[in-house]
């Protein structure tokens, strides 16, 4: 099998692994919303939970492999334009964003491997640390505020993506049963909207951190869920939505059209 096909296979594994991570985050949040344990956490917290589950070491190794494989596919796809997006400035920006997304997941996969070997790794809020460094820069307040506004903009785009069903564009559901198509559409709408709410709150936290010049006000998924948890009903809905988003990712692993990188 060619290396290009292996990249696609690892990319599919990566989508499935993303789904498992989101389902874990959502499941723990649902438990917290129902008052039966669990708690708010982020991707790293989800991987800690996976590590301490039965067969956790093997499971976390699969998760790490999937994340790094997903990163390899995203970066290779963006560089070679495997998705046939084109070379105009707008499409180049989209491809750059995909490569950056791949890099982020690659770093997360590397973290999972390190955590597999050393559970004593320090727990830090990455969003807070980055905000602290940004605030120390010239015009740091405005850099942070504009970053937060950008994250809020991304959240609104995700709401648009959900409402317009754009998430179905790259799925090949030709062979799927009608009931499966309906479930994927409904879970996608619900899951992407819920994730958008989480990112919208992250953006608001970053804006507040910049305005008040307090890096401690910023936070990632975990702090966002902590804030949403102040509104019990909304928290439960969002938590269940993250599970739905995870299921969508697993469906994406199965049905996404994934072109091979173009040989140069």
N, C-alpha and C positions, 0 to 999 in steps of 0.2 A: 504493500500500500504506500502511495506517495506521501511525502511529508505534508503536502497541501491538504490531502484528505484527513490526515491525522489532526491538523490544525482545526478543521471543521468539526471533527469528532470531539476534540477537547473543548471547542466552543459550545457545543451542545451540552456537554457535561457541565460547563460553566453556568449556563442558563439554569440547569436543574439544581445546581448547588446554590445559586442565588435564591432560587425558590425555597430551598430548605432553610436557608438562613433567615429569610423574611418570615416564613411560617413559624420558625422558632421565636423570633422577636414578637410576632403577633400573638402566638399562643401564650407566651409569658405575660404579655400585656392583658390579654383576655382574662387570664387567671387573676391578675391584680384587679381588674375591673369588677370581677365577680366576688372578690374578697376571699379567694381560695388559694392564695399563695402567689407564685409568680413574681412579676415586678417589671419595671421599665428597664430596657437595655438597648444596646445598639448591635451592630454586626459583630463586633469583637465579643460583646457579652454573650451573644447567641453562640459563638464558637466556643466560648468557655463552657456553656451549658452542654453543647454537643460533646466536648472533651470528657465531661464527667458523667455522661450517659453510658449505658452498657455498650461495649465495643467502641467506646469513645475515641480511643487512639486511632483505630483504623478509620472510623468515620471522619475524624478531623483531617486525616491524611488525604482522604478522598476529596473533602471540601477544599483543602489547600491546592490539590492538583487541579481541581475544576476551576478554581478562581484564577490560577496562573495560566491554565489553558484558555480560559475565556479572554484573559488579557492578551495572550499571544494572537488569538484570532482577531480581536478588535484592532490591535496595532497593525498586524499584517494586512487586514482588510482595508484599513484606512490608507496605508502607504501605497498599496497596489491598486486601490480603487476597485476591489473585488465586488462591491455593491453597485458598481457602474453609476456612481453619482455624478461624475464629471469633474471638470477642472476650473469652472468659473469661481470667482471669489466666494460666493455664498456657499457653494458645495465644498470648497476647500475648507471653509470654516467648520462645516458640519463634520467633515472627515477629521479635522484636527480635534474636534470635541470628542469624537469616537475614540481616537488614539489616546486622548487624555483620560477618558473613562476606563480604557483598558489598562492604562498605567496605574490608576487608582486601585483597580481590582487586583492588579499584579502585586502592588504593595501590600494589600490586605491578605493575599495568598501567602506572601513571604512572612507576614506577621503570624499567620496561622501555623506555618512550619516552625517558626521560632518558639511559639507558645507550646507546640507539641513537644519540644525538647526541653523547655524551661517554663514551668507554670508560675515561676516567681516574677515574671515580667511585670514591671510597674504599670499600674492603670492610670492612664492620662486621657484627658478630654482633648482630642486633636484640634477640634474647632476652637477651643479656648486658647490653646497654645499658639495656634496660627494667628488668632486675633491679637494676642499679647504682643507678638512680634510685629504685626502690622501697625499697631498703635504706636510703636516706638519709632516708626519711620516718619520722615517729613510729611505733613498733611495726612498722618496716619488715621486721624478721626474720619476724614472724608473717604479715604480708601476703604475703611471698614464699612462705613455707611453705604457706599456705592456697591460694595460686595454683597451686603445684606439685601439691598434693593434688587440686585441681580438674581439672588436666590429666590426672592419673592416672585420675580418675573418668571423664573423657571417653574415655580409652583403653578402660576397661572397658565403657563404653556401646557403643563401636564393636565390641568383641568380641561383646556381646549382639546388636547390630544384624546382625552377620555370621551368628551362629549361628541367629537367628530369621528370617533372610532378609528383614528389613524393608527392605533396600535394593531389593527387587523391587517394593515396594508402588506406587511411582509410575512404574513402567515399563509401557508398553503393548506387550506381546509377542504380541498376538493374531495378527499377520501374520508373525511370525518362525517360521522352521523349528524343529522340535523340537531339532535338533542345536545351533542358535544359542541357544535358550533354555537348554539344558544348559551350554553354554560360558559364557554370561553368569552363570549361577548359580554355577558352580564358580570362575570367575575373581573374581567378586564376593566370595565367601566367603574365598578365599585372599588377595585384595588388601586387603580391609578389615581382616582380621586382621593382616596384615603391617604395615599403616599404624598400627594400634592399638599394636603393639609399639614402633614408632618414637616415637609420642606418649607412651607409658608411660615410655620412657627419658627423654624430654624432661622429663616431670613429675618423675622421680626426680632429675634434674640440678638442677632448680629448687629442689626441697626441700633438697637438699644445699647449694646455694648459700645459701639462707636460714639453714639451721642453722649453717653455718660462717661466715656473714657474709662470703662471698667471691663477688662477682658473676662472677668468672672461672670459677667452677664451673658456671655456667648455660650453656645453649646451645640452639640450635635443631636442625633436622633434621640438619645436617652433623655436629655434635658427637655427636648421638644415634647416628648411623651409625658414627662413629668408635669409640664405646664398644661398640656391638654387634659391630664388626669384631674385637674381642678374642676372640670366639667364632666361629671360621671357618665352621662348618657353619650355625649360626643366621644369621650374616651373609649367606651365600649365599642362604638360604631367604627372608630378609626382602627382600634386594635384588631377587630375582626376583618377590617379592610386590608390590613397588612397580610393577613393569612390569605385572603383572596388574591392579593398581588403575588404572593409566593406561588400559589397554584397557577396563576397566569404564566409565571416564569417557567414552570415545569412544562406547561402546555407549549410554550415557545420553544423549549428544547426539542420537543417532538415535531412541531409543525412549521417552524421558521424556515423560510427560504434562505439558505446560507450558501452563497456562491464561493467557489474556490478562489484564492488569491490568483491574480493574473500573473503568469510567468513573464519575467522581464528578460 
